Amino acid sequence: MDPCLKKTICEAREVDNDLVRRLLQNIKVINEELFEIQIKSGIVKKQRVSYYD
């Protein structure tokens, strides 16, 4: 499943908040540019965020 997720490009226009809350286990802020998302199935993804003014 992980290789499939790495190849998939997705931009969500709408978000189902109830579904997101049911799927997520944890969101951990590592530093000002990096956070880690853990899904209840065990998948962990680190995501870098860039802020441009």
PyMOL commands that place a pseudoatom at each C-alpha (Angstrom):
pseudoatom trace, name=CA, resn=MET, resi=1, chain=A, elem=C, hetatm=0, pos=[0.000, 0.000, 0.000]
pseudoatom trace, name=CA, resn=ASP, resi=2, chain=A, elem=C, hetatm=0, pos=[2.850, 2.419, 0.794]
pseudoatom trace, name=CA, resn=PRO, resi=3, chain=A, elem=C, hetatm=0, pos=[4.234, 2.431, -2.798]
pseudoatom trace, name=CA, resn=CYS, resi=4, chain=A, elem=C, hetatm=0, pos=[0.744, 3.232, -4.074]
pseudoatom trace, name=CA, resn=LEU, resi=5, chain=A, elem=C, hetatm=0, pos=[0.399, 6.148, -1.650]
pseudoatom trace, name=CA, resn=LYS, resi=6, chain=A, elem=C, hetatm=0, pos=[3.787, 7.527, -2.703]
pseudoatom trace, name=CA, resn=LYS, resi=7, chain=A, elem=C, hetatm=0, pos=[2.711, 7.601, -6.377]
pseudoatom trace, name=CA, resn=THR, resi=8, chain=A, elem=C, hetatm=0, pos=[-0.692, 9.154, -5.720]
pseudoatom trace, name=CA, resn=ILE, resi=9, chain=A, elem=C, hetatm=0, pos=[-1.132, 12.909, -6.041]
pseudoatom trace, name=CA, resn=CYS, resi=10, chain=A, elem=C, hetatm=0, pos=[-4.266, 14.174, -4.370]
pseudoatom trace, name=CA, resn=GLU, resi=11, chain=A, elem=C, hetatm=0, pos=[-5.707, 17.582, -3.766]
pseudoatom trace, name=CA, resn=ALA, resi=12, chain=A, elem=C, hetatm=0, pos=[-8.841, 17.557, -1.655]
pseudoatom trace, name=CA, resn=ARG, resi=13, chain=A, elem=C, hetatm=0, pos=[-11.343, 20.308, -2.285]
pseudoatom trace, name=CA, resn=GLU, resi=14, chain=A, elem=C, hetatm=0, pos=[-13.603, 19.173, 0.558]
pseudoatom trace, name=CA, resn=VAL, resi=15, chain=A, elem=C, hetatm=0, pos=[-12.823, 17.307, 3.763]
pseudoatom trace, name=CA, resn=ASP, resi=16, chain=A, elem=C, hetatm=0, pos=[-15.143, 15.038, 5.729]
pseudoatom trace, name=CA, resn=ASN, resi=17, chain=A, elem=C, hetatm=0, pos=[-14.144, 16.051, 9.279]
pseudoatom trace, name=CA, resn=ASP, resi=18, chain=A, elem=C, hetatm=0, pos=[-15.925, 13.099, 10.911]
pseudoatom trace, name=CA, resn=LEU, resi=19, chain=A, elem=C, hetatm=0, pos=[-14.102, 10.618, 8.678]
pseudoatom trace, name=CA, resn=VAL, resi=20, chain=A, elem=C, hetatm=0, pos=[-10.738, 12.281, 9.323]
pseudoatom trace, name=CA, resn=ARG, resi=21, chain=A, elem=C, hetatm=0, pos=[-11.301, 12.109, 13.094]
pseudoatom trace, name=CA, resn=ARG, resi=22, chain=A, elem=C, hetatm=0, pos=[-12.200, 8.403, 12.853]
pseudoatom trace, name=CA, resn=LEU, resi=23, chain=A, elem=C, hetatm=0, pos=[-9.099, 7.565, 10.777]
pseudoatom trace, name=CA, resn=LEU, resi=24, chain=A, elem=C, hetatm=0, pos=[-6.409, 9.565, 12.597]
pseudoatom trace, name=CA, resn=GLN, resi=25, chain=A, elem=C, hetatm=0, pos=[-4.650, 8.214, 15.656]
pseudoatom trace, name=CA, resn=ASN, resi=26, chain=A, elem=C, hetatm=0, pos=[-2.203, 11.042, 16.318]
pseudoatom trace, name=CA, resn=ILE, resi=27, chain=A, elem=C, hetatm=0, pos=[-0.637, 14.192, 14.872]
pseudoatom trace, name=CA, resn=LYS, resi=28, chain=A, elem=C, hetatm=0, pos=[2.740, 15.128, 16.339]
pseudoatom trace, name=CA, resn=VAL, resi=29, chain=A, elem=C, hetatm=0, pos=[4.565, 18.405, 15.656]
pseudoatom trace, name=CA, resn=ILE, resi=30, chain=A, elem=C, hetatm=0, pos=[8.285, 17.713, 15.343]
pseudoatom trace, name=CA, resn=ASN, resi=31, chain=A, elem=C, hetatm=0, pos=[9.449, 21.258, 14.575]
pseudoatom trace, name=CA, resn=GLU, resi=32, chain=A, elem=C, hetatm=0, pos=[8.177, 24.388, 12.831]
pseudoatom trace, name=CA, resn=GLU, resi=33, chain=A, elem=C, hetatm=0, pos=[8.445, 22.772, 9.384]
pseudoatom trace, name=CA, resn=LEU, resi=34, chain=A, elem=C, hetatm=0, pos=[7.741, 19.082, 10.053]
pseudoatom trace, name=CA, resn=PHE, resi=35, chain=A, elem=C, hetatm=0, pos=[4.903, 17.098, 11.561]
pseudoatom trace, name=CA, resn=GLU, resi=36, chain=A, elem=C, hetatm=0, pos=[4.070, 13.400, 11.783]
pseudoatom trace, name=CA, resn=ILE, resi=37, chain=A, elem=C, hetatm=0, pos=[0.645, 11.905, 11.081]
pseudoatom trace, name=CA, resn=GLN, resi=38, chain=A, elem=C, hetatm=0, pos=[-0.269, 8.471, 12.433]
pseudoatom trace, name=CA, resn=ILE, resi=39, chain=A, elem=C, hetatm=0, pos=[-3.339, 6.689, 11.061]
pseudoatom trace, name=CA, resn=LYS, resi=40, chain=A, elem=C, hetatm=0, pos=[-5.137, 4.116, 13.213]
pseudoatom trace, name=CA, resn=SER, resi=41, chain=A, elem=C, hetatm=0, pos=[-4.090, 1.328, 10.809]
pseudoatom trace, name=CA, resn=GLY, resi=42, chain=A, elem=C, hetatm=0, pos=[-0.468, 1.985, 11.807]
pseudoatom trace, name=CA, resn=ILE, resi=43, chain=A, elem=C, hetatm=0, pos=[0.721, 4.014, 8.820]
pseudoatom trace, name=CA, resn=VAL, resi=44, chain=A, elem=C, hetatm=0, pos=[2.993, 6.901, 9.859]
pseudoatom trace, name=CA, resn=LYS, resi=45, chain=A, elem=C, hetatm=0, pos=[3.761, 9.780, 7.474]
pseudoatom trace, name=CA, resn=LYS, resi=46, chain=A, elem=C, hetatm=0, pos=[6.101, 12.704, 8.075]
pseudoatom trace, name=CA, resn=GLN, resi=47, chain=A, elem=C, hetatm=0, pos=[5.023, 15.838, 6.252]
pseudoatom trace, name=CA, resn=ARG, resi=48, chain=A, elem=C, hetatm=0, pos=[7.110, 18.944, 5.641]
pseudoatom trace, name=CA, resn=VAL, resi=49, chain=A, elem=C, hetatm=0, pos=[5.294, 22.282, 5.516]
pseudoatom trace, name=CA, resn=SER, resi=50, chain=A, elem=C, hetatm=0, pos=[6.777, 25.389, 3.917]
pseudoatom trace, name=CA, resn=TYR, resi=51, chain=A, elem=C, hetatm=0, pos=[5.436, 28.820, 4.709]
pseudoatom trace, name=CA, resn=TYR, resi=52, chain=A, elem=C, hetatm=0, pos=[5.948, 31.618, 2.239]
pseudoatom trace, name=CA, resn=ASP, resi=53, chain=A, elem=C, hetatm=0, pos=[5.021, 35.205, 3.053]
for i in range(1, 53): cmd.bond("trace and resi %d" % i, "trace and resi %d" % (i + 1))
show_as sticks, trace
zoom trace
